[in-house]
Amino acid sequence: MESESKRRRYEMEEMFLSPFACKSKDTRGREREERPCDMRTDFQRDRDRIIYSKAFLRLKNKTQVFFSPEGDHFRTRMTHTIDVSQIARSIARCLALNEDLAEAIALGHDLGHTPFGHAGERSLAALSPCGFAHNVQSLRVVDVLENDGKGLNLTFEVRDGILNHKKGGKPATLEGCAVSLADRIAYVNHDIEDAIRAGLLREEDLPAREIAVLGGTTRERINTMISSIYANSHGKNTVTMGAREADALESLRSFMFEHVYITEQTKKEEERAKRMLAAMYDYFTAHTDRLPVFFRSLAERFSPAQAVCDYLSSMTDKFAVAVFENLFVPRSWALTEQDVEN
């Protein structure tokens, strides 16, 4: 039986959300029927399932841009996800969209990301005959891998937003569009902060034209872009940024690829990550019996190549290094008292 709180939530959405928003009561539902929660809407329930998933917990030890950074203030995949969630909710709020749906999509959008960031993604894409893309893997995480192989059984709208969050994707909801934009806004701006902190960039290195359009600080740039989205989308069946700001963001993104994401220094680290993942991929595809029990069952249910990709992509950076060392790095014998004397 629905609670008064849940009924009131439905009524508030009808009263205050945009006619173009995805109302909670209008969800296209789940792939498997299940009894609805008396208190929470389906999108609130999806958000909670994602937050309490194992894949979400692992994000705290996965690379955003810099591999295993020593400083406490560099972004990880977890903090990036929180950034995206905050920006997506801000966009949803100003456009009177469904914040719960936007938040659930944002929290789940990178669950399938590999260790070592996009370097790991490119490595698995090249290695596996199944191919690999982190948005597709994120959907596989919530559909198949979580909950001991049963998946989280999320709503269509959340699953669609996760799959289509990459640039070029076509989300079925405006909330999914908000997350896609929020992802780009977040990673470009916060990667600038990390690059400056790492000594790869200086404030004065940033391109002057783009900074003049968007602003000189992270706060100013994010505010400019959200304001532009509001000005160009309010009251419309779209979530889009103004051409001037969108061009500046894309140009700033290209600048980051040239000066931070793909440089001689990052290429060296990426090559190490590629060799590590390639060695483990070859080993586990040849020795599926050495996979953990759960992933052995996936090899039987799907294919060895898919199961190995599932296992490697689920790893955190540190765990990947530990597994590699266990497989390929010789262990030294403990010194005896006689060894020391000699």
C-alpha positions in Angstrom: 0.0 0.0 0.0 1.4 3.4 -1.0 2.2 5.8 1.9 0.9 9.3 2.1 4.5 10.5 1.6 4.7 8.7 -1.8 1.4 9.9 -3.0 2.3 13.4 -2.0 5.5 13.0 -4.0 3.6 12.1 -7.1 1.3 15.1 -6.6 4.2 17.4 -6.2 5.8 16.2 -9.4 2.5 16.8 -11.3 2.3 20.3 -9.9 5.8 21.5 -10.1 7.8 19.6 -12.7 8.0 20.6 -16.3 5.6 18.9 -18.7 8.7 17.6 -20.4 10.1 16.0 -17.3 9.9 12.2 -16.7 7.4 11.8 -13.8 8.1 8.9 -11.4 4.7 7.4 -11.8 5.2 7.3 -15.6 8.3 5.1 -15.6 8.3 2.4 -18.2 9.2 0.0 -15.4 11.6 -2.8 -14.8 12.6 -5.8 -16.9 11.4 -8.1 -14.0 8.2 -7.3 -12.2 8.6 -6.7 -8.5 6.5 -5.2 -5.7 7.0 -1.4 -5.5 8.3 0.2 -2.4 5.6 1.8 -0.2 7.7 4.8 0.6 10.1 5.5 -2.3 9.4 6.2 -5.9 11.1 3.8 -8.4 13.8 6.3 -9.3 14.6 6.9 -5.6 14.8 3.2 -5.1 17.2 2.9 -8.1 19.4 5.6 -6.7 19.6 3.7 -3.4 20.4 0.4 -5.1 23.3 2.0 -7.0 24.8 3.7 -3.9 24.8 0.4 -2.0 26.2 -1.7 -4.9 29.7 -3.1 -4.7 30.6 -1.5 -8.0 29.8 1.9 -6.6 32.1 1.3 -3.6 35.0 0.4 -5.9 34.9 3.7 -7.7 36.8 5.4 -4.8 40.0 3.5 -5.9 39.7 3.9 -9.6 41.6 6.4 -11.7 39.9 9.5 -13.1 43.0 11.0 -14.9 46.1 10.4 -12.8 47.1 6.8 -12.0 47.3 6.2 -8.2 47.9 9.8 -7.2 49.8 10.4 -4.0 48.0 13.6 -3.0 44.7 13.6 -1.1 42.9 16.0 -3.3 43.1 14.5 -6.8 39.8 13.2 -8.3 39.0 9.6 -8.4 36.2 8.0 -10.3 34.1 8.2 -7.2 34.6 12.0 -6.7 34.0 12.5 -10.4 30.7 10.7 -10.1 29.7 12.9 -7.1 30.6 16.0 -9.2 28.5 14.8 -12.1 25.6 14.0 -9.8 25.7 17.5 -8.3 25.8 19.3 -11.6 23.1 17.1 -13.1 20.8 17.8 -10.1 21.5 21.5 -10.5 20.5 21.3 -14.2 17.4 19.3 -13.4 16.3 21.7 -10.7 16.6 24.8 -12.8 14.7 23.2 -15.6 12.1 21.6 -13.3 13.1 18.1 -14.3 13.1 15.0 -12.1 16.1 15.3 -9.8 15.8 11.7 -8.5 16.0 10.3 -12.0 19.0 12.6 -12.9 20.8 11.6 -9.7 20.3 7.9 -10.2 21.6 8.0 -13.8 24.6 10.2 -12.7 25.5 7.9 -9.8 25.5 4.8 -12.1 27.0 6.2 -15.2 30.6 5.1 -14.6 30.0 1.8 -12.7 31.6 -0.2 -15.5 34.8 1.9 -15.8 38.1 0.1 -15.9 41.1 0.5 -13.6 43.6 3.1 -15.0 40.8 5.3 -16.5 40.4 5.6 -20.3 43.8 3.9 -20.8 42.3 0.7 -19.3 39.2 1.1 -21.5 41.2 1.5 -24.6 43.3 -1.6 -23.7 40.3 -3.9 -23.1 38.6 -2.6 -26.3 41.7 -3.6 -28.3 42.1 -7.0 -26.5 38.6 -8.4 -26.4 36.7 -9.8 -29.4 33.6 -8.7 -27.6 34.8 -5.1 -27.7 34.6 -2.8 -24.7 33.0 0.5 -23.9 32.6 1.8 -20.3 29.0 2.9 -20.9 28.0 -0.5 -22.2 29.8 -2.2 -19.3 28.1 0.1 -16.8 24.8 -1.2 -18.1 26.1 -4.7 -17.9 27.1 -4.1 -14.2 23.6 -3.1 -13.2 21.8 -5.6 -15.4 24.0 -8.7 -14.8 27.0 -8.4 -12.6 25.7 -6.9 -9.4 23.7 -8.9 -6.8 25.5 -12.2 -7.4 24.7 -12.2 -11.1 21.1 -11.2 -10.8 21.6 -7.5 -11.5 19.9 -4.6 -9.8 16.7 -4.7 -12.0 16.7 -0.9 -12.5 14.0 1.1 -14.3 14.2 1.6 -18.1 14.9 5.3 -17.7 17.9 4.9 -15.4 19.3 2.1 -17.6 18.8 4.1 -20.7 20.6 7.2 -19.2 23.5 5.1 -18.1 24.0 3.6 -21.6 23.6 6.9 -23.4 25.5 9.3 -21.2 28.5 9.5 -23.6 28.7 12.3 -26.1 26.8 11.2 -29.2 24.4 9.2 -27.1 20.6 9.8 -27.4 19.0 9.5 -24.0 15.2 8.8 -24.0 14.7 11.4 -21.2 15.7 15.0 -20.6 17.2 13.9 -17.3 19.5 11.6 -19.3 20.5 14.5 -21.5 21.3 16.6 -18.3 23.6 13.8 -17.1 25.4 13.6 -20.4 26.1 17.4 -20.3 27.0 17.3 -16.6 29.6 14.6 -17.3 31.4 16.8 -19.8 31.1 19.9 -17.7 32.5 18.0 -14.6 35.5 16.2 -16.1 36.8 19.1 -18.2 36.7 21.6 -15.3 37.9 19.3 -12.5 40.6 17.7 -14.7 41.9 21.3 -15.2 42.2 21.6 -11.4 44.0 18.2 -11.1 46.4 19.1 -14.0 47.3 22.4 -12.3 47.8 20.6 -9.0 50.0 18.0 -10.7 52.2 20.7 -12.3 51.2 19.8 -15.8 49.4 23.1 -16.4 49.5 26.7 -15.1 46.4 28.9 -14.9 48.0 31.2 -17.5 48.4 28.2 -19.9 44.6 27.9 -20.3 43.4 29.2 -23.7 42.4 32.9 -23.3 39.4 32.9 -25.6 37.7 30.0 -24.0 38.4 31.3 -20.5 37.0 34.7 -21.5 33.8 33.0 -22.5 33.4 30.6 -19.6 35.3 32.2 -16.7 38.6 32.1 -14.9 37.7 29.6 -12.1 36.0 26.3 -11.9 33.1 27.8 -10.1 32.6 30.6 -12.7 32.8 28.1 -15.6 30.3 25.7 -14.2 28.0 28.6 -13.3 28.3 30.0 -16.8 27.5 26.7 -18.5 24.5 25.8 -16.2 23.2 29.4 -16.8 23.5 28.9 -20.5 21.7 25.6 -20.4 18.9 27.3 -18.5 18.7 30.2 -20.9 18.5 27.8 -23.9 16.3 25.1 -22.5 13.8 26.5 -20.0 10.3 25.7 -21.0 11.5 23.6 -24.0 11.6 19.9 -24.7 15.4 20.0 -24.8 18.5 20.3 -22.6 21.1 22.2 -24.5 23.9 24.8 -24.0 24.2 28.0 -26.0 26.4 27.7 -29.1 29.0 30.1 -27.8 29.4 28.3 -24.5 29.2 24.8 -26.1 31.9 25.7 -28.6 34.1 27.0 -25.8 33.6 23.8 -23.8 34.5 21.6 -26.8 37.6 23.7 -27.5 38.6 23.5 -23.8 38.1 19.7 -24.0 40.4 19.5 -27.1 43.0 21.6 -25.2 42.9 19.1 -22.4 43.4 16.2 -24.7 46.5 17.9 -26.3 48.1 19.1 -23.1 47.0 16.6 -20.4 45.2 13.5 -21.5 47.6 12.5 -24.3 51.1 13.7 -23.6 54.5 12.0 -23.5 54.2 11.6 -19.7 50.7 10.2 -19.7 51.6 7.9 -22.7 54.4 6.3 -20.7 52.0 5.5 -17.8 49.3 4.3 -20.3 51.7 1.9 -21.9 52.5 0.4 -18.6 48.8 0.0 -17.8 48.2 -1.6 -21.2 51.0 -4.1 -20.8 49.7 -5.1 -17.4 46.1 -5.6 -18.5 47.2 -7.4 -21.7 49.3 -9.8 -19.7 46.4 -10.5 -17.3 43.9 -10.8 -20.1 46.0 -13.4 -21.9 46.6 -15.3 -18.7 43.0 -15.5 -17.6 41.6 -16.3 -21.1 44.1 -19.3 -21.2 43.4 -20.3 -17.6 39.8 -19.5 -16.8 40.0 -22.0 -13.9 42.1 -19.4 -12.1 39.3 -16.8 -12.3 37.3 -16.3 -9.1 34.3 -18.6 -8.8 31.8 -15.9 -9.8 33.6 -15.0 -13.0 34.1 -18.7 -13.8 30.3 -19.0 -13.8 30.1 -16.0 -16.1 32.6 -17.7 -18.5 30.1 -20.7 -18.7 27.1 -18.4 -19.0 28.5 -16.0 -21.6 32.1 -16.6 -22.9 35.6 -16.7 -21.4 36.5 -13.4 -23.2 33.4 -11.6 -21.7 34.1 -13.0 -18.2 37.7 -11.9 -18.3 36.7 -8.4 -19.4 34.1 -8.4 -16.6 36.8 -9.4 -14.1 39.5 -7.0 -15.2 37.1 -4.0 -15.6 35.8 -4.6 -12.1 39.2 -4.2 -10.6 40.4 -1.1 -8.8 43.9 0.3 -9.7 45.5 -1.2 -6.6 43.9 -4.5 -6.9 44.9 -4.8 -10.6 48.5 -4.2 -9.6 48.3 -6.7 -6.8 46.8 -9.4 -9.0 49.5 -8.7 -11.7 52.3 -9.0 -9.1 50.8 -12.2 -7.7 50.7 -13.8 -11.2 54.0 -12.5 -12.7 56.4 -11.1 -10.2 58.6 -13.7 -8.4 58.4 -13.7 -4.7 61.7 -13.5 -2.8 62.6 -16.1 -0.2 62.7 -14.9 3.4 66.3 -14.4 4.7 67.5 -16.8 7.4 69.9 -15.9 10.1 72.6 -17.8 8.3 72.0 -15.7 5.1 72.4 -12.5 7.1 75.7 -13.7 8.6 77.1 -14.7 5.2 
